[in-house]
Amino acid sequence: MALTKTNIIDNIQNELDLPRKKCVEIVEILIEIIKRTLENSDEVLVSGFGKFCVTEKKARKGRNPATGKDMMLEKRKVITFKCSSVLRNYISGQ
């Protein structure tokens, strides 16, 4: 089961006993801060959780899966996530 934005809002509301409207506002602001930071190609580091980074992929040869024809894929930016050792240990039960 995936954790959705609605689930996050519900959890914040239950934990902090705040009005739902305020919880929605908190989550939306947090997401916007993260998006703006990544848009500037800066890293988002959350201690004990992990790091989101923007990396550039070079242009490369690819293949159209529908036609099988070779094509050039343009360079692009992708977001990567590297979990912290704290999170990795937590997930593996250590």
C-alpha positions in Angstrom: 0.0 0.0 0.0 1.3 3.4 -1.0 1.5 6.4 1.4 -0.4 9.2 -0.2 -0.6 12.9 0.4 -4.0 12.3 2.0 -2.5 9.7 4.4 0.2 12.1 5.4 -2.3 14.8 6.1 -4.4 12.4 8.1 -1.4 11.3 10.1 -0.4 14.9 10.9 -3.9 15.7 11.9 -4.1 12.7 14.3 -0.6 13.3 15.8 -0.9 17.0 16.3 -4.6 17.4 16.7 -4.7 20.4 14.3 -7.5 21.4 12.0 -7.5 19.5 8.7 -7.1 22.8 6.7 -4.0 23.6 8.6 -2.5 20.2 8.0 -3.2 20.4 4.3 -1.5 23.8 4.3 1.6 22.4 6.1 2.0 19.5 3.7 1.5 21.7 0.6 4.1 24.2 1.8 6.6 21.4 2.6 6.1 19.9 -0.9 6.5 23.3 -2.6 9.8 24.0 -0.6 11.1 20.6 -1.8 10.1 21.2 -5.4 11.7 24.6 -5.5 14.9 23.3 -4.0 15.1 20.5 -6.5 14.2 22.8 -9.3 17.4 24.8 -8.5 19.4 21.5 -8.7 20.1 21.7 -4.9 19.9 18.6 -2.7 17.2 17.9 -0.1 18.8 16.3 2.9 16.5 14.9 5.6 18.6 13.6 8.5 17.8 10.1 9.4 15.8 9.6 6.3 17.8 10.3 3.1 18.9 12.7 0.4 17.1 13.7 -2.8 19.5 14.8 -5.6 19.1 16.1 -9.1 21.5 14.5 -11.6 21.9 15.1 -15.3 21.7 12.1 -17.7 23.7 12.6 -20.9 22.2 12.2 -24.3 22.3 8.6 -25.4 21.1 6.1 -28.0 17.9 4.4 -27.2 15.3 2.3 -28.9 11.6 3.0 -29.5 9.9 0.0 -27.8 6.8 0.3 -30.1 8.7 0.3 -33.4 12.1 -1.1 -32.5 13.8 1.8 -34.3 17.0 3.4 -32.9 16.7 7.0 -31.7 18.6 9.5 -29.7 17.4 10.4 -26.2 18.1 13.9 -25.2 19.9 14.8 -22.0 17.6 15.3 -19.1 17.5 15.8 -15.4 16.4 13.1 -13.0 15.8 12.9 -9.3 17.5 10.2 -7.3 17.1 9.2 -3.7 19.7 7.7 -1.4 18.4 6.5 1.9 20.4 7.2 5.1 22.0 4.3 7.0 19.6 5.0 9.8 16.6 4.3 7.5 18.3 1.4 5.9 19.0 -0.2 9.4 15.4 0.6 10.5 13.9 -1.1 7.5 16.1 -4.2 7.8 15.2 -4.5 11.5 18.7 -3.8 12.9 
